C-alpha cells in the first residue's frame, strides 16, 4: 500500500499475519536505479513476510525507468543529499509506527545510499545492509560510518568505482577505520544478483543466502 508522510510518498508492506503483535523491527528498502518497480515492491513484501515492517520510499517521485538508458538518466539527475534526507524521513515514519529498531538496506544505487545513511542518518537507523553500491566521497566520508554494517557484494561485479572488488576492498578499509562492527559478504555472482526479474544476473542461491542473512541481521538488532 502507498503511504504519505511529510510530503513524501512510499510503498509500505506489512506482515500478513493480522493476529501477530505489531512489528518492533522495521526496514527501509532503498530502490535500485530503476525506481519503485515490481521487483522492488516484491522485495519489500518479502521483508514483510519475514515479520518486518518494510517501507520503500519513492526517491524518483513517481518516475520508473523501463530501459537502462532511462535509469541512468534518472540516477544522474537524482539529488543525492535530498535522497538521504528522504531516507531519514522514511526511518522516522517507521519509528512513528511503533518500530523500535530500524535498519536500512538497498540495492545498487540504493546500496550506495544505504552506505551513506550509515554515516549521515545514524541518528534514526540502528544498522545498515548495503548491496553492491558504494557512495562517492563527495556525498560522505565512509570512515565516519557510525552504525553496524552488513554489506553484500558479487565477486563478478565489474562496475568500477562503484561496486567492483577493488572498490569494495577500499570500502572495507574505511569500515575498519570507522571502528564499527561490520560484516562483508562475497558471493560468486554479478552486480544485481538479487534482482529476480533480470535472469542474466540473478543468482538464486546467493540471493537466498543474502536475504536470510539480512533478515537475521535486522532481527538481531
C-alpha positions, -999 to +999 in steps of 0.1 A: +000+000+000+011+036-007+015+059+023+024+096+025+042+114+053+057+149+055+054+154+017+070+120+009+054+090-008+064+054-001+053+018-006+045+001+028+045-036+032+031-051+064+033-087+078+003-107+066-005-122+100-030-098+114-032-117+147+005-112+154+019-084+176+029-052+157+064-054+143+091-039+166+117-041+138+114-022+106+134-019+074+137+009+049+143-006+015+161+018-009+154+014-046+177+003-074+183+029-102+151+017-120+128+033-094+098+018-075+091-011-099+075-045-093+109-060-083+114-035-055+078-039-042+083-076-042+115-072-021+096-051+004+068-077+006+094-104+012+107-085+042+071-081+055+066-118+051+096-123+073+078-103+101+092-069+095+075-036+087+091-026+053+090+009+038+101+017+002+105+054-003+099+068-038+131+087-045+121+093-081+087+108-071+066+086-094+090+080-123+101+045-132+127+036-158+119+010-185+154+009-200+189+012-187+193+045-205+162+059-187+176+045-154+209+061-160+192+094-167+171+093-136+200+083-113+223+110-128+196+136-121+189+125-086+197+150-058+216+126-036+217+148-004+180+153-008+175+115-012+195+109+020+170+132+038+141+113+023+155+081+036+159+097+070+122+107+069+113+071+060+130+058+091+112+084+112+079+072+098+086+036+107+095+047+142+062+066+144+045+033+136+060+015+166+093+002+153+119+004+180+147-008+157+150+004+121+176-009+096+183+005+061+190-018+032+193-010-005+205-023-039+228-008-065+220+030-062+201+021-031+231+003-018+252+034-021+226+054-004+224+028+024+261+030+030+258+068+031+229+066+055+252+047+079+272+079+081+246+106+076+214+091+091+229+072+121+205+091+144+175+072+131+189+039+119+201+010+141+222-006+114+227-007+076+229-035+050+241-022+016+241-043-015+266-037-044+268+000-042+293+025-026+286+063-025+310+089-038+334+107-014+316+139-023+285+126-005+301+114+027+332+101+044+327+064+049+354+064+076+328+082+096+303+052+095+286+052+128+263+021+130+269-016+124+271-027+087+264-059+069+275-055+033+269-078+003+289-078-030+294-100-060+329-113-069+320-109-106+308-073-104+327-051-128+311-017-120+344+001-114+345+027-088+310+017-076+309-020-066+338-039-082+361-059-059+388-033-058+364-006-047+348-029-021+382-036-006+387+002-002+353+004+014+363-023+039+394-004+049+372+026+056+349+005+077+378-008+097+390+028+103+355+038+114+356+012+143+321+000+138+311-037+139+307-049+103+303-080+081+313-081+045+299-110+024+311-120-010+291-141-035+300-159-067+277-136-085+274-104-107+261-070-099+223-071-092+223-107-083+193-102-060+170-090-088+149-120-099+135-100-129+169-099-145+177-136-154+211-126-169+224-117-135+200-132-109+218-158-089+191-176-068+214-195-044+233-164-035+201-143-033+186-168-009+216-168+014+219-130+013+183-124+021+183-147+050+214-130+063+198-096+061+166-107+079+187-123+107+208-091+109+177-069+112+161-091+139+194-093+159+194-055+164 
